[in-house]
Amino acid sequence: MRFNSISPQATSEVASKILDTLKPNSKATVLALSGDLGAGKTTLTKGFANALGILDIVNSPTFNILKKYSVPDNKLFKHLVHIDAYRLANSHDLISIGFSDLIRDPSNLIIIEWPERVVEILPPETLNIQINHIDIDTREIILRD
């Protein structure tokens, strides 16, 4: 699947469309967001949060590494877990902050920015999303299994 976005609002609409395609798993659902710095990974994550009805301010957890948000009244997910792996040295750093527990909970939607730093511990069902910076306004969002 491929989408073009010309604004944060359009990116939010793409997130909503992607969310509609997700199916329940026996473990957490993991979305891996790849793209250059400034491509729109956090903007897409904000779109997912908006589509899930999360009212909290969602921003990049670059220094916290992980932020967890409660999802109100959703049948599929109870939590959005936003991880920024940019500052992690390797996947062991992610395991040390509880990733194994988070991945076991099927009510978690886990979104990981910079997944290439922890790719070896991502489940095979991970939905890989590539965000390409086309120009100042346009982003190309590509879903890959």
C-alpha positions as CSV (number, residue, x, y, z in Angstrom):
1,M,0.0,0.0,0.0
2,R,1.3,3.5,-0.8
3,F,0.0,6.9,0.2
4,N,1.0,10.5,-0.5
5,S,0.5,13.1,2.1
6,I,0.7,16.9,1.6
7,S,-0.1,18.0,5.2
8,P,-0.1,16.8,8.8
9,Q,-3.9,16.5,8.4
10,A,-3.5,14.2,5.4
11,T,-0.9,12.2,7.3
12,S,-3.5,11.8,10.1
13,E,-6.0,10.5,7.6
14,V,-3.4,8.0,6.3
15,A,-2.9,6.8,9.9
16,S,-6.6,6.3,10.3
17,K,-6.7,4.2,7.1
18,I,-3.8,2.1,8.2
19,L,-5.4,1.6,11.6
20,D,-8.6,0.3,9.9
21,T,-6.6,-2.5,8.3
22,L,-5.0,-3.8,11.6
23,K,-6.2,-7.2,12.9
24,P,-6.0,-8.5,16.5
25,N,-3.0,-10.7,17.2
26,S,-2.0,-13.0,20.1
27,K,0.7,-10.5,20.9
28,A,1.0,-6.7,20.5
29,T,0.7,-5.2,17.1
30,V,4.0,-3.6,16.1
31,L,4.4,-0.8,13.5
32,A,8.0,0.0,12.5
33,L,8.4,3.6,11.1
34,S,11.5,4.2,9.0
35,G,12.5,7.4,7.3
36,D,15.1,10.2,7.4
37,L,15.1,12.7,10.2
38,G,12.2,15.1,9.7
39,A,10.4,12.7,7.3
40,G,7.2,12.6,9.4
41,K,7.5,9.5,11.7
42,T,6.3,11.4,14.8
43,T,3.6,13.2,12.7
44,L,2.3,9.8,11.6
45,T,2.4,8.6,15.2
46,K,0.3,11.6,16.2
47,G,-2.1,10.6,13.5
48,F,-2.5,7.1,15.0
49,A,-3.0,8.7,18.5
50,N,-5.7,11.0,17.1
51,A,-7.4,8.2,15.3
52,L,-7.4,6.2,18.6
53,G,-9.0,9.1,20.4
54,I,-6.0,9.9,22.6
55,L,-6.2,13.4,23.9
56,D,-2.7,13.6,25.4
57,I,0.0,15.6,23.6
58,V,2.0,13.1,21.7
59,N,5.6,14.0,20.9
60,S,8.8,12.2,20.2
61,P,10.1,10.2,23.1
62,T,13.7,10.7,22.0
63,F,15.0,11.3,25.5
64,N,12.5,9.2,27.3
65,I,12.9,6.4,24.7
66,L,9.3,5.1,25.5
67,K,6.0,6.7,26.2
68,K,2.7,4.8,26.9
69,Y,-0.7,6.3,26.3
70,S,-4.1,4.9,27.4
71,V,-6.6,4.5,24.5
72,P,-10.1,5.4,25.5
73,D,-13.0,3.1,24.4
74,N,-11.2,1.1,21.7
75,K,-12.1,-2.5,21.1
76,L,-8.8,-3.5,19.6
77,F,-6.1,-1.6,21.6
78,K,-5.9,-0.3,25.2
79,H,-2.5,1.3,24.9
80,L,-0.4,3.1,22.4
81,V,3.3,2.5,23.1
82,H,5.5,5.0,21.3
83,I,9.2,4.1,21.2
84,D,12.1,6.1,19.7
85,A,15.0,3.8,19.2
86,Y,17.3,6.5,17.8
87,R,19.4,6.7,21.0
88,L,19.6,3.0,21.7
89,A,22.9,1.3,21.2
90,N,21.2,-2.1,20.3
91,S,18.2,-4.2,20.9
92,H,19.4,-5.2,24.4
93,D,18.7,-1.6,25.5
94,L,15.1,-2.0,24.4
95,I,14.8,-5.3,26.2
96,S,16.2,-3.7,29.4
97,I,13.3,-1.2,29.5
98,G,10.6,-3.9,29.3
99,F,10.0,-4.5,25.6
100,S,9.5,-8.2,26.2
101,D,6.5,-7.5,28.5
102,L,5.0,-4.9,26.2
103,I,5.2,-7.3,23.2
104,R,3.3,-10.0,25.0
105,D,0.2,-7.9,25.6
106,P,-2.2,-8.1,22.6
107,S,-3.9,-4.9,23.7
108,N,-0.8,-2.8,22.9
109,L,-0.2,-1.0,19.7
110,I,3.5,-0.4,19.6
111,I,5.0,2.1,17.3
112,I,8.8,2.2,16.9
113,E,10.7,5.0,15.3
114,W,14.2,4.1,14.0
115,P,13.4,0.3,14.0
116,E,16.6,-0.5,12.1
117,R,18.4,-0.2,15.5
118,V,16.4,-3.0,17.0
119,V,15.3,-5.0,14.0
120,E,16.5,-8.4,15.3
121,I,13.9,-8.4,18.1
122,L,10.9,-7.2,16.2
123,P,8.3,-9.9,15.6
124,P,7.8,-11.3,12.1
125,E,4.3,-9.8,11.9
126,T,5.7,-6.3,12.2
127,L,4.2,-3.9,9.7
128,N,7.0,-1.9,8.3
129,I,6.1,1.7,7.2
130,Q,8.6,3.7,5.1
131,I,8.2,7.5,5.1
132,N,10.0,9.3,2.3
133,H,10.5,13.1,2.3
134,I,9.5,14.1,-1.3
135,D,9.6,17.9,-0.9
136,I,8.8,20.5,1.8
137,D,5.1,19.5,1.9
138,T,4.9,16.0,0.4
139,R,5.6,12.7,2.1
140,E,5.3,9.2,0.5
141,I,4.1,6.6,3.0
142,I,4.7,3.0,2.0
143,L,3.5,-0.1,3.9
144,R,5.6,-3.2,3.7
145,D,5.0,-6.6,5.4
